[in-house]
């Protein structure tokens, strides 16, 4: 098996186009790196305030130490 089909874009891609995922049967993520990157960009754009708040809390916690 040298290729795998991405569940998001349905393209037949080489195995190097997928990130590792221990819980998967074949040890690779279900979506290709490009589709994963797009999903992450969309999440970061849609949840900018939530992410910013998390970063601020982490910074404040480390600052106290």
PDBQT receptor file of N, H, CA, C and O in Angstrom, charges set to zero:
ATOM      1  N   UNK A   1       0.852  -1.180   0.000  1.00  0.00    +0.000 N 
ATOM      2  CA  UNK A   1       0.000   0.000   0.000  1.00  0.00    +0.000 C 
ATOM      3  C   UNK A   1       0.899   1.246   0.000  1.00  0.00    +0.000 C 
ATOM      4  O   UNK A   1       1.541   1.551   1.005  1.00  0.00    +0.000 OA
ATOM      5  N   UNK A   2       0.940   1.935  -1.090  1.00  0.00    +0.000 N 
ATOM      6  H   UNK A   2       0.419   1.687  -1.907  1.00  0.00    +0.000 HD
ATOM      7  CA  UNK A   2       1.779   3.119  -1.197  1.00  0.00    +0.000 C 
ATOM      8  C   UNK A   2       0.954   4.389  -1.323  1.00  0.00    +0.000 C 
ATOM      9  O   UNK A   2       1.499   5.492  -1.309  1.00  0.00    +0.000 OA
ATOM     10  N   UNK A   3      -0.347   4.238  -1.444  1.00  0.00    +0.000 N 
ATOM     11  H   UNK A   3      -0.790   3.342  -1.455  1.00  0.00    +0.000 HD
ATOM     12  CA  UNK A   3      -1.249   5.383  -1.570  1.00  0.00    +0.000 C 
ATOM     13  C   UNK A   3      -2.419   5.230  -0.612  1.00  0.00    +0.000 C 
ATOM     14  O   UNK A   3      -2.721   4.136  -0.135  1.00  0.00    +0.000 OA
ATOM     15  N   UNK A   4      -3.061   6.343  -0.348  1.00  0.00    +0.000 N 
ATOM     16  H   UNK A   4      -2.816   7.232  -0.735  1.00  0.00    +0.000 HD
ATOM     17  CA  UNK A   4      -4.234   6.354   0.534  1.00  0.00    +0.000 C 
ATOM     18  C   UNK A   4      -5.176   7.442   0.045  1.00  0.00    +0.000 C 
ATOM     19  O   UNK A   4      -4.732   8.448  -0.509  1.00  0.00    +0.000 OA
ATOM     20  N   UNK A   5      -6.466   7.246   0.245  1.00  0.00    +0.000 N 
ATOM     21  H   UNK A   5      -6.827   6.429   0.695  1.00  0.00    +0.000 HD
ATOM     22  CA  UNK A   5      -7.465   8.225  -0.187  1.00  0.00    +0.000 C 
ATOM     23  C   UNK A   5      -7.847   9.105   0.999  1.00  0.00    +0.000 C 
ATOM     24  O   UNK A   5      -8.192   8.607   2.070  1.00  0.00    +0.000 OA
ATOM     25  N   UNK A   6      -7.782  10.401   0.797  1.00  0.00    +0.000 N 
ATOM     26  H   UNK A   6      -7.502  10.806  -0.074  1.00  0.00    +0.000 HD
ATOM     27  CA  UNK A   6      -8.168  11.376   1.814  1.00  0.00    +0.000 C 
ATOM     28  C   UNK A   6      -9.688  11.362   1.968  1.00  0.00    +0.000 C 
ATOM     29  O   UNK A   6     -10.414  11.374   0.974  1.00  0.00    +0.000 OA
ATOM     30  N   UNK A   7     -10.168  11.337   3.212  1.00  0.00    +0.000 N 
ATOM     31  H   UNK A   7      -9.578  11.328   4.019  1.00  0.00    +0.000 HD
ATOM     32  CA  UNK A   7     -11.616  11.298   3.434  1.00  0.00    +0.000 C 
ATOM     33  C   UNK A   7     -12.278  12.650   3.191  1.00  0.00    +0.000 C 
ATOM     34  O   UNK A   7     -13.499  12.725   3.053  1.00  0.00    +0.000 OA
ATOM     35  N   UNK A   8     -11.494  13.704   3.138  1.00  0.00    +0.000 N 
ATOM     36  H   UNK A   8     -10.502  13.643   3.250  1.00  0.00    +0.000 HD
ATOM     37  CA  UNK A   8     -12.040  15.049   2.949  1.00  0.00    +0.000 C 
ATOM     38  C   UNK A   8     -12.102  15.427   1.465  1.00  0.00    +0.000 C 
ATOM     39  O   UNK A   8     -13.164  15.784   0.955  1.00  0.00    +0.000 OA
ATOM     40  N   UNK A   9     -10.959  15.345   0.778  1.00  0.00    +0.000 N 
ATOM     41  H   UNK A   9     -10.097  15.055   1.193  1.00  0.00    +0.000 HD
ATOM     42  CA  UNK A   9     -10.913  15.776  -0.630  1.00  0.00    +0.000 C 
ATOM     43  C   UNK A   9     -11.053  14.605  -1.610  1.00  0.00    +0.000 C 
ATOM     44  O   UNK A   9     -11.189  14.820  -2.815  1.00  0.00    +0.000 OA
ATOM     45  N   UNK A  10     -11.021  13.370  -1.100  1.00  0.00    +0.000 N 
ATOM     46  H   UNK A  10     -10.911  13.195  -0.122  1.00  0.00    +0.000 HD
ATOM     47  CA  UNK A  10     -11.204  12.145  -1.888  1.00  0.00    +0.000 C 
ATOM     48  C   UNK A  10     -10.146  11.957  -2.968  1.00  0.00    +0.000 C 
ATOM     49  O   UNK A  10     -10.413  11.335  -3.996  1.00  0.00    +0.000 OA
ATOM     50  N   UNK A  11      -8.941  12.494  -2.743  1.00  0.00    +0.000 N 
ATOM     51  H   UNK A  11      -8.724  12.999  -1.908  1.00  0.00    +0.000 HD
ATOM     52  CA  UNK A  11      -7.841  12.311  -3.686  1.00  0.00    +0.000 C 
ATOM     53  C   UNK A  11      -6.986  11.126  -3.240  1.00  0.00    +0.000 C 
ATOM     54  O   UNK A  11      -6.831  10.872  -2.046  1.00  0.00    +0.000 OA
ATOM     55  N   UNK A  12      -6.438  10.413  -4.209  1.00  0.00    +0.000 N 
ATOM     56  H   UNK A  12      -6.564  10.619  -5.180  1.00  0.00    +0.000 HD
ATOM     57  CA  UNK A  12      -5.539   9.306  -3.948  1.00  0.00    +0.000 C 
ATOM     58  C   UNK A  12      -4.123   9.874  -3.848  1.00  0.00    +0.000 C 
ATOM     59  O   UNK A  12      -3.543  10.270  -4.860  1.00  0.00    +0.000 OA
ATOM     60  N   UNK A  13      -3.555   9.917  -2.621  1.00  0.00    +0.000 N 
ATOM     61  H   UNK A  13      -4.026   9.595  -1.800  1.00  0.00    +0.000 HD
ATOM     62  CA  UNK A  13      -2.275  10.563  -2.370  1.00  0.00    +0.000 C 
ATOM     63  C   UNK A  13      -1.270   9.574  -1.792  1.00  0.00    +0.000 C 
ATOM     64  O   UNK A  13      -1.642   8.515  -1.287  1.00  0.00    +0.000 OA
ATOM     65  N   UNK A  14       0.006   9.934  -1.873  1.00  0.00    +0.000 N 
ATOM     66  H   UNK A  14       0.308  10.795  -2.283  1.00  0.00    +0.000 HD
ATOM     67  CA  UNK A  14       1.050   9.089  -1.294  1.00  0.00    +0.000 C 
ATOM     68  C   UNK A  14       0.950   9.135   0.233  1.00  0.00    +0.000 C 
ATOM     69  O   UNK A  14       0.378  10.066   0.799  1.00  0.00    +0.000 OA
ATOM     70  N   UNK A  15       1.507   8.135   0.878  1.00  0.00    +0.000 N 
ATOM     71  H   UNK A  15       1.972   7.379   0.418  1.00  0.00    +0.000 HD
ATOM     72  CA  UNK A  15       1.436   8.043   2.334  1.00  0.00    +0.000 C 
ATOM     73  C   UNK A  15       2.149   9.197   3.025  1.00  0.00    +0.000 C 
ATOM     74  O   UNK A  15       1.806   9.543   4.155  1.00  0.00    +0.000 OA
ATOM     75  N   UNK A  16       3.127   9.792   2.372  1.00  0.00    +0.000 N 
ATOM     76  H   UNK A  16       3.406   9.510   1.454  1.00  0.00    +0.000 HD
ATOM     77  CA  UNK A  16       3.844  10.914   2.967  1.00  0.00    +0.000 C 
ATOM     78  C   UNK A  16       2.980  12.178   3.040  1.00  0.00    +0.000 C 
ATOM     79  O   UNK A  16       3.375  13.162   3.664  1.00  0.00    +0.000 OA
ATOM     80  N   UNK A  17       1.807  12.153   2.408  1.00  0.00    +0.000 N 
ATOM     81  H   UNK A  17       1.485  11.353   1.901  1.00  0.00    +0.000 HD
ATOM     82  CA  UNK A  17       0.892  13.295   2.431  1.00  0.00    +0.000 C 
ATOM     83  C   UNK A  17      -0.034  13.263   3.645  1.00  0.00    +0.000 C 
ATOM     84  O   UNK A  17      -0.920  14.109   3.766  1.00  0.00    +0.000 OA
ATOM     85  N   UNK A  18       0.159  12.297   4.546  1.00  0.00    +0.000 N 
ATOM     86  H   UNK A  18       0.879  11.610   4.448  1.00  0.00    +0.000 HD
ATOM     87  CA  UNK A  18      -0.695  12.145   5.719  1.00  0.00    +0.000 C 
ATOM     88  C   UNK A  18       0.144  12.212   6.987  1.00  0.00    +0.000 C 
ATOM     89  O   UNK A  18       1.259  11.692   7.035  1.00  0.00    +0.000 OA
ATOM     90  N   UNK A  19      -0.401  12.855   8.012  1.00  0.00    +0.000 N 
ATOM     91  H   UNK A  19      -1.306  13.277   7.974  1.00  0.00    +0.000 HD
ATOM     92  CA  UNK A  19       0.267  12.910   9.315  1.00  0.00    +0.000 C 
ATOM     93  C   UNK A  19       0.086  11.588  10.044  1.00  0.00    +0.000 C 
ATOM     94  O   UNK A  19      -0.809  10.808   9.717  1.00  0.00    +0.000 OA
ATOM     95  N   UNK A  20       0.934  11.340  11.030  1.00  0.00    +0.000 N 
ATOM     96  H   UNK A  20       1.661  11.973  11.296  1.00  0.00    +0.000 HD
ATOM     97  CA  UNK A  20       0.818  10.124  11.829  1.00  0.00    +0.000 C 
ATOM     98  C   UNK A  20      -0.338  10.262  12.807  1.00  0.00    +0.000 C 
ATOM     99  O   UNK A  20      -0.614  11.349  13.314  1.00  0.00    +0.000 OA
ATOM    100  N   UNK A  21      -1.015   9.137  13.067  1.00  0.00    +0.000 N 
ATOM    101  H   UNK A  21      -0.791   8.254  12.655  1.00  0.00    +0.000 HD
ATOM    102  CA  UNK A  21      -2.117   9.094  14.025  1.00  0.00    +0.000 C 
ATOM    103  C   UNK A  21      -2.143   7.694  14.623  1.00  0.00    +0.000 C 
ATOM    104  O   UNK A  21      -2.536   6.738  13.955  1.00  0.00    +0.000 OA
ATOM    105  N   UNK A  22      -1.728   7.574  15.875  1.00  0.00    +0.000 N 
ATOM    106  H   UNK A  22      -1.409   8.351  16.417  1.00  0.00    +0.000 HD
ATOM    107  CA  UNK A  22      -1.561   6.261  16.495  1.00  0.00    +0.000 C 
ATOM    108  C   UNK A  22      -2.849   5.437  16.556  1.00  0.00    +0.000 C 
ATOM    109  O   UNK A  22      -2.801   4.214  16.428  1.00  0.00    +0.000 OA
ATOM    110  N   UNK A  23      -3.990   6.083  16.747  1.00  0.00    +0.000 N 
ATOM    111  H   UNK A  23      -4.029   7.076  16.850  1.00  0.00    +0.000 HD
ATOM    112  CA  UNK A  23      -5.231   5.333  16.937  1.00  0.00    +0.000 C 
ATOM    113  C   UNK A  23      -5.801   4.776  15.634  1.00  0.00    +0.000 C 
ATOM    114  O   UNK A  23      -6.695   3.930  15.671  1.00  0.00    +0.000 OA
ATOM    115  N   UNK A  24      -5.306   5.230  14.493  1.00  0.00    +0.000 N 
ATOM    116  H   UNK A  24      -4.580   5.917  14.463  1.00  0.00    +0.000 HD
ATOM    117  CA  UNK A  24      -5.802   4.732  13.213  1.00  0.00    +0.000 C 
ATOM    118  C   UNK A  24      -5.208   3.350  12.926  1.00  0.00    +0.000 C 
ATOM    119  O   UNK A  24      -4.098   3.050  13.364  1.00  0.00    +0.000 OA
ATOM    120  N   UNK A  25      -5.934   2.520  12.199  1.00  0.00    +0.000 N 
ATOM    121  H   UNK A  25      -6.836   2.764  11.842  1.00  0.00    +0.000 HD
ATOM    122  CA  UNK A  25      -5.467   1.168  11.885  1.00  0.00    +0.000 C 
ATOM    123  C   UNK A  25      -4.121   1.175  11.175  1.00  0.00    +0.000 C 
ATOM    124  O   UNK A  25      -3.233   0.390  11.506  1.00  0.00    +0.000 OA
ATOM    125  N   UNK A  26      -3.974   2.055  10.207  1.00  0.00    +0.000 N 
ATOM    126  H   UNK A  26      -4.695   2.693   9.938  1.00  0.00    +0.000 HD
ATOM    127  CA  UNK A  26      -2.731   2.093   9.425  1.00  0.00    +0.000 C 
ATOM    128  C   UNK A  26      -1.708   3.074  10.003  1.00  0.00    +0.000 C 
ATOM    129  O   UNK A  26      -0.614   3.212   9.456  1.00  0.00    +0.000 OA
ATOM    130  N   UNK A  27      -2.048   3.756  11.099  1.00  0.00    +0.000 N 
ATOM    131  H   UNK A  27      -2.937   3.644  11.543  1.00  0.00    +0.000 HD
ATOM    132  CA  UNK A  27      -1.123   4.664  11.756  1.00  0.00    +0.000 C 
ATOM    133  C   UNK A  27      -1.040   6.042  11.119  1.00  0.00    +0.000 C 
ATOM    134  O   UNK A  27      -0.169   6.840  11.465  1.00  0.00    +0.000 OA
ATOM    135  N   UNK A  28      -1.951   6.322  10.185  1.00  0.00    +0.000 N 
ATOM    136  H   UNK A  28      -2.659   5.674   9.904  1.00  0.00    +0.000 HD
ATOM    137  CA  UNK A  28      -1.954   7.613   9.497  1.00  0.00    +0.000 C 
ATOM    138  C   UNK A  28      -3.300   8.306   9.668  1.00  0.00    +0.000 C 
ATOM    139  O   UNK A  28      -4.329   7.653   9.839  1.00  0.00    +0.000 OA
ATOM    140  N   UNK A  29      -3.281   9.636   9.618  1.00  0.00    +0.000 N 
ATOM    141  H   UNK A  29      -2.445  10.166   9.479  1.00  0.00    +0.000 HD
ATOM    142  CA  UNK A  29      -4.505  10.430   9.758  1.00  0.00    +0.000 C 
ATOM    143  C   UNK A  29      -5.464  10.130   8.606  1.00  0.00    +0.000 C 
ATOM    144  O   UNK A  29      -5.053   9.625   7.562  1.00  0.00    +0.000 OA
ATOM    145  N   UNK A  30      -6.712  10.439   8.802  1.00  0.00    +0.000 N 
ATOM    146  H   UNK A  30      -7.046  10.850   9.651  1.00  0.00    +0.000 HD
ATOM    147  CA  UNK A  30      -7.739  10.162   7.804  1.00  0.00    +0.000 C 
ATOM    148  C   UNK A  30      -7.775  11.203   6.701  1.00  0.00    +0.000 C 
ATOM    149  O   UNK A  30      -8.129  10.900   5.562  1.00  0.00    +0.000 OA
ATOM    150  N   UNK A  31      -7.408  12.429   7.041  1.00  0.00    +0.000 N 
ATOM    151  H   UNK A  31      -7.120  12.675   7.967  1.00  0.00    +0.000 HD
ATOM    152  CA  UNK A  31      -7.366  13.485   6.038  1.00  0.00    +0.000 C 
ATOM    153  C   UNK A  31      -5.926  13.858   5.736  1.00  0.00    +0.000 C 
ATOM    154  O   UNK A  31      -5.056  13.733   6.598  1.00  0.00    +0.000 OA
ATOM    155  N   UNK A  32      -5.671  14.313   4.523  1.00  0.00    +0.000 N 
ATOM    156  H   UNK A  32      -6.378  14.415   3.823  1.00  0.00    +0.000 HD
ATOM    157  CA  UNK A  32      -4.309  14.660   4.122  1.00  0.00    +0.000 C 
ATOM    158  C   UNK A  32      -3.836  15.917   4.851  1.00  0.00    +0.000 C 
ATOM    159  O   UNK A  32      -4.628  16.619   5.480  1.00  0.00    +0.000 OA
ATOM    160  N   UNK A  33      -2.546  16.187   4.758  1.00  0.00    +0.000 N 
ATOM    161  H   UNK A  33      -1.903  15.618   4.247  1.00  0.00    +0.000 HD
ATOM    162  CA  UNK A  33      -1.959  17.334   5.445  1.00  0.00    +0.000 C 
ATOM    163  C   UNK A  33      -2.581  18.645   4.970  1.00  0.00    +0.000 C 
ATOM    164  O   UNK A  33      -2.807  19.548   5.775  1.00  0.00    +0.000 OA
ATOM    165  N   UNK A  34      -2.860  18.757   3.680  1.00  0.00    +0.000 N 
ATOM    166  H   UNK A  34      -2.676  18.023   3.025  1.00  0.00    +0.000 HD
ATOM    167  CA  UNK A  34      -3.443  19.993   3.150  1.00  0.00    +0.000 C 
ATOM    168  C   UNK A  34      -4.849  20.236   3.693  1.00  0.00    +0.000 C 
ATOM    169  O   UNK A  34      -5.188  21.358   4.071  1.00  0.00    +0.000 OA
ATOM    170  N   UNK A  35      -5.652  19.198   3.729  1.00  0.00    +0.000 N 
ATOM    171  H   UNK A  35      -5.376  18.287   3.422  1.00  0.00    +0.000 HD
ATOM    172  CA  UNK A  35      -7.019  19.339   4.264  1.00  0.00    +0.000 C 
ATOM    173  C   UNK A  35      -6.985  19.637   5.757  1.00  0.00    +0.000 C 
ATOM    174  O   UNK A  35      -7.786  20.431   6.250  1.00  0.00    +0.000 OA
ATOM    175  N   UNK A  36      -6.071  19.011   6.474  1.00  0.00    +0.000 N 
ATOM    176  H   UNK A  36      -5.420  18.366   6.074  1.00  0.00    +0.000 HD
ATOM    177  CA  UNK A  36      -5.914  19.277   7.904  1.00  0.00    +0.000 C 
ATOM    178  C   UNK A  36      -5.497  20.706   8.157  1.00  0.00    +0.000 C 
ATOM    179  O   UNK A  36      -5.975  21.344   9.095  1.00  0.00    +0.000 OA
ATOM    180  N   UNK A  37      -4.607  21.209   7.323  1.00  0.00    +0.000 N 
ATOM    181  H   UNK A  37      -4.218  20.691   6.561  1.00  0.00    +0.000 HD
ATOM    182  CA  UNK A  37      -4.142  22.590   7.453  1.00  0.00    +0.000 C 
ATOM    183  C   UNK A  37      -5.296  23.566   7.224  1.00  0.00    +0.000 C 
ATOM    184  O   UNK A  37      -5.433  24.551   7.950  1.00  0.00    +0.000 OA
ATOM    185  N   UNK A  38      -6.115  23.293   6.225  1.00  0.00    +0.000 N 
ATOM    186  H   UNK A  38      -6.003  22.493   5.636  1.00  0.00    +0.000 HD
ATOM    187  CA  UNK A  38      -7.273  24.150   5.950  1.00  0.00    +0.000 C 
ATOM    188  C   UNK A  38      -8.267  24.121   7.109  1.00  0.00    +0.000 C 
ATOM    189  O   UNK A  38      -8.822  25.158   7.474  1.00  0.00    +0.000 OA
ATOM    190  N   UNK A  39      -8.496  22.942   7.690  1.00  0.00    +0.000 N 
ATOM    191  H   UNK A  39      -8.045  22.100   7.394  1.00  0.00    +0.000 HD
ATOM    192  CA  UNK A  39      -9.404  22.813   8.827  1.00  0.00    +0.000 C 
ATOM    193  C   UNK A  39      -8.879  23.613  10.012  1.00  0.00    +0.000 C 
ATOM    194  O   UNK A  39      -9.645  24.298  10.690  1.00  0.00    +0.000 OA
ATOM    195  N   UNK A  40      -7.566  23.528  10.263  1.00  0.00    +0.000 N 
ATOM    196  H   UNK A  40      -6.944  22.971   9.712  1.00  0.00    +0.000 HD
ATOM    197  CA  UNK A  40      -6.964  24.273  11.365  1.00  0.00    +0.000 C 
ATOM    198  C   UNK A  40      -7.045  25.779  11.150  1.00  0.00    +0.000 C 
ATOM    199  O   UNK A  40      -7.306  26.523  12.095  1.00  0.00    +0.000 OA
ATOM    200  N   UNK A  41      -6.825  26.237   9.924  1.00  0.00    +0.000 N 
ATOM    201  H   UNK A  41      -6.612  25.633   9.157  1.00  0.00    +0.000 HD
ATOM    202  CA  UNK A  41      -6.927  27.666   9.619  1.00  0.00    +0.000 C 
ATOM    203  C   UNK A  41      -8.340  28.172   9.886  1.00  0.00    +0.000 C 
ATOM    204  O   UNK A  41      -8.524  29.241  10.469  1.00  0.00    +0.000 OA
ATOM    205  N   UNK A  42      -9.338  27.398   9.456  1.00  0.00    +0.000 N 
ATOM    206  H   UNK A  42      -9.188  26.530   8.982  1.00  0.00    +0.000 HD
ATOM    207  CA  UNK A  42     -10.730  27.790   9.652  1.00  0.00    +0.000 C 
ATOM    208  C   UNK A  42     -11.059  27.844  11.149  1.00  0.00    +0.000 C 
ATOM    209  O   UNK A  42     -11.712  28.783  11.605  1.00  0.00    +0.000 OA
ATOM    210  N   UNK A  43     -10.613  26.846  11.910  1.00  0.00    +0.000 N 
ATOM    211  H   UNK A  43     -10.083  26.083  11.539  1.00  0.00    +0.000 HD
ATOM    212  CA  UNK A  43     -10.865  26.824  13.350  1.00  0.00    +0.000 C 
ATOM    213  C   UNK A  43     -10.226  28.035  14.018  1.00  0.00    +0.000 C 
ATOM    214  O   UNK A  43     -10.862  28.708  14.830  1.00  0.00    +0.000 OA
ATOM    215  N   UNK A  44      -8.969  28.315  13.677  1.00  0.00    +0.000 N 
ATOM    216  H   UNK A  44      -8.452  27.769  13.017  1.00  0.00    +0.000 HD
ATOM    217  CA  UNK A  44      -8.277  29.453  14.284  1.00  0.00    +0.000 C 
ATOM    218  C   UNK A  44      -8.954  30.770  13.953  1.00  0.00    +0.000 C 
ATOM    219  O   UNK A  44      -9.016  31.666  14.795  1.00  0.00    +0.000 OA
ATOM    220  N   UNK A  45      -9.456  30.894  12.747  1.00  0.00    +0.000 N 
ATOM    221  H   UNK A  45      -9.406  30.166  12.064  1.00  0.00    +0.000 HD
ATOM    222  CA  UNK A  45     -10.154  32.117  12.341  1.00  0.00    +0.000 C 
ATOM    223  C   UNK A  45     -11.477  32.259  13.090  1.00  0.00    +0.000 C 
ATOM    224  O   UNK A  45     -11.821  33.350  13.546  1.00  0.00    +0.000 OA
ATOM    225  N   UNK A  46     -12.213  31.164  13.216  1.00  0.00    +0.000 N 
ATOM    226  H   UNK A  46     -11.934  30.278  12.846  1.00  0.00    +0.000 HD
ATOM    227  CA  UNK A  46     -13.532  31.194  13.854  1.00  0.00    +0.000 C 
ATOM    228  C   UNK A  46     -13.458  31.307  15.375  1.00  0.00    +0.000 C 
ATOM    229  O   UNK A  46     -14.415  31.763  16.001  1.00  0.00    +0.000 OA
ATOM    230  N   UNK A  47     -12.352  30.905  15.977  1.00  0.00    +0.000 N 
ATOM    231  H   UNK A  47     -11.574  30.535  15.469  1.00  0.00    +0.000 HD
ATOM    232  CA  UNK A  47     -12.227  30.880  17.438  1.00  0.00    +0.000 C 
ATOM    233  C   UNK A  47     -11.074  31.740  17.932  1.00  0.00    +0.000 C 
ATOM    234  O   UNK A  47     -10.387  31.378  18.888  1.00  0.00    +0.000 OA
ATOM    235  N   UNK A  48     -10.864  32.864  17.291  1.00  0.00    +0.000 N 
ATOM    236  H   UNK A  48     -11.422  33.158  16.515  1.00  0.00    +0.000 HD
ATOM    237  CA  UNK A  48      -9.741  33.735  17.608  1.00  0.00    +0.000 C 
ATOM    238  C   UNK A  48      -9.762  34.205  19.067  1.00  0.00    +0.000 C 
ATOM    239  O   UNK A  48      -8.727  34.201  19.734  1.00  0.00    +0.000 OA
ATOM    240  N   UNK A  49     -10.925  34.605  19.559  1.00  0.00    +0.000 N 
ATOM    241  H   UNK A  49     -11.766  34.609  19.018  1.00  0.00    +0.000 HD
ATOM    242  CA  UNK A  49     -11.039  35.105  20.926  1.00  0.00    +0.000 C 
ATOM    243  C   UNK A  49     -10.756  33.999  21.952  1.00  0.00    +0.000 C 
ATOM    244  O   UNK A  49     -10.057  34.229  22.939  1.00  0.00    +0.000 OA
ATOM    245  N   UNK A  50     -11.292  32.822  21.719  1.00  0.00    +0.000 N 
ATOM    246  H   UNK A  50     -11.860  32.635  20.918  1.00  0.00    +0.000 HD
ATOM    247  CA  UNK A  50     -11.094  31.689  22.620  1.00  0.00    +0.000 C 
ATOM    248  C   UNK A  50      -9.610  31.326  22.711  1.00  0.00    +0.000 C 
ATOM    249  O   UNK A  50      -9.098  31.079  23.802  1.00  0.00    +0.000 OA
ATOM    250  N   UNK A  51      -8.928  31.295  21.583  1.00  0.00    +0.000 N 
ATOM    251  H   UNK A  51      -9.344  31.496  20.696  1.00  0.00    +0.000 HD
ATOM    252  CA  UNK A  51      -7.509  30.964  21.544  1.00  0.00    +0.000 C 
ATOM    253  C   UNK A  51      -6.684  32.039  22.237  1.00  0.00    +0.000 C 
ATOM    254  O   UNK A  51      -5.750  31.736  22.979  1.00  0.00    +0.000 OA
ATOM    255  N   UNK A  52      -7.034  33.285  21.991  1.00  0.00    +0.000 N 
ATOM    256  H   UNK A  52      -7.793  33.531  21.387  1.00  0.00    +0.000 HD
ATOM    257  CA  UNK A  52      -6.331  34.399  22.616  1.00  0.00    +0.000 C 
ATOM    258  C   UNK A  52      -6.468  34.341  24.137  1.00  0.00    +0.000 C 
ATOM    259  O   UNK A  52      -5.493  34.554  24.859  1.00  0.00    +0.000 OA
ATOM    260  N   UNK A  53      -7.658  34.058  24.617  1.00  0.00    +0.000 N 
ATOM    261  H   UNK A  53      -8.450  33.885  24.031  1.00  0.00    +0.000 HD
ATOM    262  CA  UNK A  53      -7.898  33.953  26.056  1.00  0.00    +0.000 C 
ATOM    263  C   UNK A  53      -7.084  32.812  26.662  1.00  0.00    +0.000 C 
ATOM    264  O   UNK A  53      -6.518  32.964  27.744  1.00  0.00    +0.000 OA
ATOM    265  N   UNK A  54      -7.023  31.685  25.980  1.00  0.00    +0.000 N 
ATOM    266  H   UNK A  54      -7.484  31.562  25.101  1.00  0.00    +0.000 HD
ATOM    267  CA  UNK A  54      -6.236  30.548  26.458  1.00  0.00    +0.000 C 
ATOM    268  C   UNK A  54      -4.767  30.910  26.552  1.00  0.00    +0.000 C 
ATOM    269  O   UNK A  54      -4.103  30.561  27.528  1.00  0.00    +0.000 OA
ATOM    270  N   UNK A  55      -4.251  31.605  25.550  1.00  0.00    +0.000 N 
ATOM    271  H   UNK A  55      -4.791  31.889  24.757  1.00  0.00    +0.000 HD
ATOM    272  CA  UNK A  55      -2.850  32.032  25.562  1.00  0.00    +0.000 C 
ATOM    273  C   UNK A  55      -2.576  33.013  26.701  1.00  0.00    +0.000 C 
ATOM    274  O   UNK A  55      -1.534  32.942  27.353  1.00  0.00    +0.000 OA
ATOM    275  N   UNK A  56      -3.512  33.922  26.933  1.00  0.00    +0.000 N 
ATOM    276  H   UNK A  56      -4.358  33.980  26.403  1.00  0.00    +0.000 HD
ATOM    277  CA  UNK A  56      -3.344  34.895  28.017  1.00  0.00    +0.000 C 
ATOM    278  C   UNK A  56      -3.320  34.193  29.377  1.00  0.00    +0.000 C 
ATOM    279  O   UNK A  56      -2.501  34.532  30.231  1.00  0.00    +0.000 OA
ATOM    280  N   UNK A  57      -4.202  33.225  29.584  1.00  0.00    +0.000 N 
ATOM    281  H   UNK A  57      -4.868  32.949  28.890  1.00  0.00    +0.000 HD
ATOM    282  CA  UNK A  57      -4.239  32.486  30.843  1.00  0.00    +0.000 C 
ATOM    283  C   UNK A  57      -2.936  31.728  31.062  1.00  0.00    +0.000 C 
ATOM    284  O   UNK A  57      -2.404  31.709  32.172  1.00  0.00    +0.000 OA
ATOM    285  N   UNK A  58      -2.428  31.110  30.015  1.00  0.00    +0.000 N 
ATOM    286  H   UNK A  58      -2.860  31.126  29.113  1.00  0.00    +0.000 HD
ATOM    287  CA  UNK A  58      -1.172  30.371  30.111  1.00  0.00    +0.000 C 
ATOM    288  C   UNK A  58      -0.026  31.311  30.467  1.00  0.00    +0.000 C 
ATOM    289  O   UNK A  58       0.792  31.001  31.333  1.00  0.00    +0.000 OA
ATOM    290  N   UNK A  59       0.028  32.448  29.804  1.00  0.00    +0.000 N 
ATOM    291  H   UNK A  59      -0.637  32.700  29.100  1.00  0.00    +0.000 HD
ATOM    292  CA  UNK A  59       1.080  33.435  30.060  1.00  0.00    +0.000 C 
ATOM    293  C   UNK A  59       1.025  33.922  31.504  1.00  0.00    +0.000 C 
ATOM    294  O   UNK A  59       2.057  34.010  32.170  1.00  0.00    +0.000 OA
ATOM    295  N   UNK A  60      -0.180  34.240  31.991  1.00  0.00    +0.000 N 
ATOM    296  H   UNK A  60      -1.018  34.168  31.450  1.00  0.00    +0.000 HD
ATOM    297  CA  UNK A  60      -0.333  34.736  33.356  1.00  0.00    +0.000 C 
ATOM    298  C   UNK A  60       0.097  33.667  34.371  1.00  0.00    +0.000 C 
ATOM    299  O   UNK A  60       0.730  33.984  35.378  1.00  0.00    +0.000 OA
ATOM    300  N   UNK A  61      -0.244  32.421  34.106  1.00  0.00    +0.000 N 
ATOM    301  H   UNK A  61      -0.758  32.163  33.288  1.00  0.00    +0.000 HD
ATOM    302  CA  UNK A  61       0.115  31.323  34.998  1.00  0.00    +0.000 C 
ATOM    303  C   UNK A  61       1.634  31.170  35.048  1.00  0.00    +0.000 C 
ATOM    304  O   UNK A  61       2.195  30.984  36.128  1.00  0.00    +0.000 OA
ATOM    305  N   UNK A  62       2.295  31.243  33.923  1.00  0.00    +0.000 N 
ATOM    306  H   UNK A  62       1.839  31.394  33.046  1.00  0.00    +0.000 HD
ATOM    307  CA  UNK A  62       3.750  31.105  33.877  1.00  0.00    +0.000 C 
ATOM    308  C   UNK A  62       4.452  32.320  34.478  1.00  0.00    +0.000 C 
ATOM    309  O   UNK A  62       5.542  32.205  35.039  1.00  0.00    +0.000 OA
ATOM    310  N   UNK A  63       3.820  33.476  34.354  1.00  0.00    +0.000 N 
ATOM    311  H   UNK A  63       2.935  33.569  33.898  1.00  0.00    +0.000 HD
ATOM    312  CA  UNK A  63       4.393  34.721  34.883  1.00  0.00    +0.000 C 
ATOM    313  C   UNK A  63       4.445  34.673  36.417  1.00  0.00    +0.000 C 
ATOM    314  O   UNK A  63       5.382  35.194  37.021  1.00  0.00    +0.000 OA
ATOM    315  N   UNK A  64       3.449  34.054  37.040  1.00  0.00    +0.000 N 
ATOM    316  H   UNK A  64       2.688  33.631  36.549  1.00  0.00    +0.000 HD
ATOM    317  CA  UNK A  64       3.391  33.945  38.510  1.00  0.00    +0.000 C 
ATOM    318  C   UNK A  64       4.446  33.014  39.051  1.00  0.00    +0.000 C 
ATOM    319  O   UNK A  64       4.852  33.159  40.204  1.00  0.00    +0.000 OA
ATOM    320  N   UNK A  65       4.900  32.075  38.274  1.00  0.00    +0.000 N 
ATOM    321  H   UNK A  65       4.570  31.957  37.338  1.00  0.00    +0.000 HD
ATOM    322  CA  UNK A  65       5.867  31.074  38.754  1.00  0.00    +0.000 C 
ATOM    323  C   UNK A  65       7.255  31.606  38.858  1.00  0.00    +0.000 C 
ATOM    324  O   UNK A  65       8.167  30.877  39.246  1.00  0.00    +0.000 OA
TER     325      UNK A  65
